[in-house]
Amino acid sequence: MKAMGSPLLDEFSILNAINATSDADQACQQLELKLKNEFDELNNLITNLAVSSKIDDPMDVREFVDIDADVAFEMPSDDDIIRNIENKDDHFTEEEILEPASKITDHDALKALDLIKMYLLQQLNDFIATDNNRNTVRRLKKKVS
């Protein structure tokens, strides 16, 4: 015959389970509140930065975190990949692939670097036209010349 647990033990286990569930719920609520406060603080910082930098319509934290939530990624089938490769118009002949490229002279490289330098100086976007990028171009010019 199977031994039955004592009613006191069963009642104690149920009470422990209820208490553990209640503690877990409280911990989740505290984490959610902390996360909300951090998001609010980050949104305030973004708003202040946007105002001081004259950025219109900045992305908020939730939008940034969930940026890919609505994006559906669809992988092409094997047949689609094969069809795209077979229908490609710009097939190269073996001779074209093996042809060595003409040598780029120091003069050509310096002209290209001057063009890149002018491009960086004309950019209003600080992300592209950083001092680091301009210094990189300057270092390359020194190495080439």
C-alpha positions in Angstrom: 0.0 0.0 0.0 1.3 3.5 -0.9 2.1 5.7 2.0 0.2 8.9 2.1 2.0 12.2 3.0 1.0 13.7 6.2 -1.6 16.5 5.9 0.7 18.9 7.8 3.6 18.2 5.4 1.3 18.7 2.3 0.0 21.9 3.8 3.5 23.1 4.5 4.6 22.3 0.9 1.7 24.2 -0.6 2.4 27.1 1.7 6.0 27.2 0.6 5.0 27.0 -3.1 2.6 29.9 -2.6 5.3 32.0 -0.8 7.9 31.2 -3.5 5.5 32.2 -6.2 4.7 35.5 -4.3 8.4 36.2 -3.9 9.0 35.6 -7.6 6.1 37.9 -8.6 7.5 40.6 -6.3 11.0 40.2 -7.8 9.5 40.4 -11.4 7.6 43.6 -10.5 10.8 45.2 -9.0 12.7 44.3 -12.2 10.0 45.7 -14.4 9.9 48.9 -12.4 13.7 49.2 -12.5 13.7 48.6 -16.3 11.0 51.2 -16.8 12.9 53.7 -14.7 16.1 53.0 -16.7 14.2 53.4 -20.0 12.7 56.6 -18.8 16.1 57.9 -17.8 17.6 57.0 -21.2 14.7 58.6 -23.0 15.2 61.8 -21.1 18.9 61.7 -22.0 18.1 61.1 -25.7 15.6 64.0 -25.6 18.1 66.4 -24.0 20.8 65.3 -26.6 18.3 65.7 -29.4 17.4 69.2 -28.3 21.0 70.3 -27.8 22.1 68.7 -31.1 19.0 70.0 -33.0 18.0 66.4 -34.0 14.4 66.1 -35.2 12.4 63.1 -34.1 15.0 61.0 -32.3 14.4 57.2 -31.9 13.4 56.3 -28.3 14.9 53.5 -26.3 11.9 51.0 -26.8 12.0 51.6 -30.6 15.7 51.0 -30.6 15.5 47.8 -28.5 12.6 46.4 -30.7 14.0 47.6 -34.0 13.9 44.2 -35.6 10.6 43.0 -34.0 8.5 43.7 -37.1 11.0 42.7 -39.7 10.3 39.4 -41.4 13.4 37.6 -42.7 12.8 35.1 -45.5 15.5 32.9 -46.7 15.4 32.2 -50.5 14.9 28.6 -51.4 17.7 26.6 -53.0 15.9 26.8 -56.4 15.8 30.6 -56.1 19.5 30.8 -55.4 20.4 28.5 -58.3 18.0 30.4 -60.6 19.7 33.7 -59.7 23.2 32.3 -60.3 22.2 30.8 -63.6 20.5 34.0 -64.9 23.4 36.3 -63.9 24.3 38.4 -66.9 27.8 39.5 -65.8 29.6 36.1 -66.1 33.3 36.6 -66.4 35.4 34.5 -68.7 38.4 32.7 -67.3 40.7 35.1 -69.2 39.0 38.2 -67.6 39.4 36.8 -64.2 43.1 36.0 -64.7 43.9 39.4 -66.2 46.2 41.3 -63.8 44.9 44.7 -62.8 47.0 47.6 -64.0 49.4 48.9 -61.3 48.2 51.8 -59.3 50.9 54.4 -59.1 51.8 56.5 -56.0 50.5 59.5 -57.9 47.1 57.8 -58.4 46.9 56.7 -54.8 47.7 60.3 -53.6 45.0 61.7 -55.9 42.5 59.2 -54.5 43.4 60.1 -50.9 43.0 63.8 -51.6 39.6 63.0 -53.0 38.7 61.1 -49.8 40.0 63.9 -47.7 37.8 66.4 -49.5 34.9 64.1 -49.1 35.4 63.9 -45.3 35.8 67.7 -45.0 32.5 68.2 -46.9 30.5 65.9 -44.7 28.1 67.4 -42.2 27.6 64.0 -40.5 30.0 63.8 -37.6 29.9 60.0 -37.8 31.7 60.0 -41.2 33.9 63.1 -40.8 35.6 62.3 -37.5 39.1 63.4 -36.7 40.1 59.8 -36.6 39.0 59.2 -40.2 40.8 62.4 -41.4 43.9 61.3 -39.4 43.8 57.9 -41.1 43.8 59.5 -44.5 46.7 61.8 -43.4 48.7 58.7 -42.2 48.0 56.9 -45.5 49.2 59.8 -47.5 52.5 59.9 -45.5 53.0 56.2 -46.2 52.3 56.5 -49.9 54.5 59.6 -50.5 
